[in-house]
Amino acid sequence: MDCAARLTIDLDALAANLGVLRAAAPGAEVAAVVKADGYGLGAGPVAARLWAEGVRSFFVARLGEGEDLRRALGPERPAVIHVLDGLTPGGGERLAAAGLSPVLASPVQVEAAAGLAAALGRALPCALHVDSGMNRQGLTPAEAQALLAARDRLRGLDVRLLMSHLGSATDPADPRNRLQLERFAAVRALFPEAQASFAASAGAFLGPDWRFEQVRGGITLYGGGPEERPDPRLRAVATFEAPILDVRVAPPGEFLGYGSSLQAERPMRLAILGAGYADGLLRAARGGYAWWAGERRPIVFVTMDLTAVEIGEAPARIGDMVELLGPNVAIDDLAHAAGTVAHECLVRLGGRGERVYLGSAD
């Protein structure tokens, strides 16, 4: 048999997490961020299920992602699809043909979008991204004010959304959240006719001041806690399992894995699993845990194709599947062990293993 790792995506859990976000942000539209192929879980099935749950606005990063999502949703699901990269050189015709909304983040992009609208002979729906203090993307407040002082620069642009992004929302006590809010609110007052979107997953839980008309559900839709720790309100959407290929005992004093950096201090009974960092499991996850036979089991090392988990005396058979992520292995715990965030853990999974969907995509 082909002992392949398996990534299971629970679309019912996805829908349940959408409900958690809606409860956290009453009165606001919950849009869905499905960039990076739906955080690695399949943008098409993810977006189709979210559409069935009433989501009408989606965010992707790249133009190609937007085109793929438009094809996946089809004409029967006329979603608003925002492209966070905005209008990139040479992409105007493709963007217009797919009916995508560019998120304009610089005066150069605004000028290019106005030129595209003139060439099309019609208004171009778009969003404006304002930098409220993250210093990654977006118009400065001064640049946004300058647009209003010279409105001809917005000619042909149907600005339907004004957005920004919080840099410290995972820490509700961080004073920069309030500072960014004040900066965004000042710019928002300049565009009263546009819908405002300030909070992403973590920001949606900060309180009503941060919600405005739309919040953007990202990692929390997929099971990641808004404060980068497990949240009991959320369900695991992704379950990643790997088969046991071998069971072996390392005697005391023996070295384990590459570099001989680990040495057994006692007899260690190891399950060798058929998945490694080539399957998306982070090498730095060593020190985290897997779930086997009803208990947490330490991950000893991760190599390209194989992972060693200490299983004690638990019975184990070749081909049995061990949970490396899922209901019993929280995505935030895995991220913490690897020294990263849940987003990175998710988008790396499922490269060559089997992919299974639970629940309806429609």
Summary of the structure (lengths in Angstrom):
residues: 362
radius of gyration: 23.1
end to end distance: 32.5
largest distance: 76.2
contacts: 1264
relative contact order: 0.15
helix: 33%
strand: 26%
